[in-house]
Amino acid sequence: MITTQVPLLQTVFPNIDDWGELGHACVDTLLMLGGSLLLTVVIGLPLGVLLFLTGRGQLHAMPKLYAMLSLVVNILRSIPFIILMIVLMPLTYVLVGTKLGIRGAIPPLVIGAAPFFARLVETALREVERGVIEASQAMGASTWQIVRHVLLPEARASLWAGVTVTAIALVGYTAMGGAIGAGGLGDLAYRYGYLSYKSDYMVVTVFLLIVLVQLLQMLGDRIVAHFSRR
Amino acid sequence: MIRFVDVHKSYRVDGKDIPALEPFNLEVADGEVFGIIGHSGAGKSTLIRLINMLERPSGGHILIGDTDMTTLTGPSLRAARQRIGMIFQHFNLLSSQTVAENIAFPLRLSGKDPAAIRGRVDELLQRVGLGAHANKYPSQLSGGQKQRVGIARALANHPSILLCDEATSALDPQTTASVLDLLAEINRELKLTIVLITHEMDVVRRVCDRVAVLDAGRMVEHGAVVDVFLHPQHPTTRRFVNEALPEEAAGEQMLYQRVPGRIMRLSFRGEATWSPTLGRVTRETGIDFNILAGRIDRIKDLPYGQLTLAMRGDGVDAALSALREADIDVEELAR
């Protein structure tokens, strides 16, 4: 099987001589994506809940704190990722001991994506009917109980949609990160496809990225559909 | 007993105080069904939320038994709220949870153990007649069924007070009737105090013992439903009563001018409804009468009748005093 397939691939993509390297790049991209998505949710979810709770007219309206958080989130969201990555390099080094590779990519990925995800969380929570929150207060629920048993379960479909959008944004970020030493598919596309004019590398990596994004979207849609009860 | 003492409430909008409720005093007795009627924006929503401190008053006190609700905060307020059930116009159920989980929710909040919760949920499902729907989600239920879930949830922690915030306003007339029947049954069997707000006089007539009328933040009238219904004093109250009896309100004045005789309105209530007083009095005094409008109905469990008559003859005055003696309210509308 392999002996017959390799010559075929070689005819179509003559410049790709190391398919193993491509496979390795795929794994790197997936690792970066998985690691950064997990941390993004871990940091972005509480941040989003805090944004929601401190917002105007909400359970714990604190205009000053909200304005401050909101400003930080907006600043981080307005810096293009590739610049954010360069700006954060010293911090990245302090945090993980390297500026390169998967480990070096994760801090900027998380710092870039967590504010984005936090905004999505805030929006998702705002869609929870006020009446349901009021009913829970009337039943004597504490704020923590409302977050845990009302807001998050009621918003879970939109939250999963937010995770999906964030994951797909992170795929784009990892590819950009590849250009400045993070490895993965973006690195291959940039080094071979762009700098060395091996356009078949570009075709294959773009194809793999499209497949990855498609898979993420399909998976996300399934989870969202499962949790939709309206 | 729920007591409002010099309570008032205003909202601060753009640096100005907008009054929502002008100072008022009110007592709701244990075990009664108390209605608050008013148009939208009259302040009734604010008033009912003062009871469980979803809204805090700008001044005054709200006492439930010996507890001044306005002094409670944090855990003590949450504990007090668990003893006050509340149902809503739009039900406000958790859409991500089943019927049984929704009913269990207040029990979980108060830290009951799973076995006790299961038993109590089953009991409540039976009470509101939803035994077959325990595992459905709210989106699979009709409006009336959703409100029944709301009622079961509100009753879960054995409250002594049930607050109903326009609980039947989103329901069709038939479903409204069945939900009101359920509320009346709960009031009767569990000796629960019910405070309800509504904009429909018919809701008040069917279930309430006493009623307060709110008009633009002012409590313009309150008293027993029979009195307010049969003898409304304030124009707003009259409008509400007429809404419940549209056929009588329409063209009333025109009609009176065309009919010879004295136009009298007779109101019977309770026992007087069943005795043939009018027949006896007309025979004895030799007057003649003509029925212009009338109805015999019930206010909660009390039968009542109201007849508008044109009376003619020499004995009208004698007839009127005889009717009054027989405990019939007589009111002259036009001569």
Interface residues (C-beta under 8 A of the other chain):
Chain A: E129 G131 V132 E134 A135 S136 Q137 A138 M139 G140 A141 S142 Q145 H149 V150 P153 E154 R156 F227 R229 R230
Chain B: N52 L54 L77 R78 A79 A80 R81 Q82 I84 M86 F88 H90 N92 L93 L94 S95 S96 Q97 F105 P106 R108 L109 S110 Y137 P138 S139 R153 N157 L163
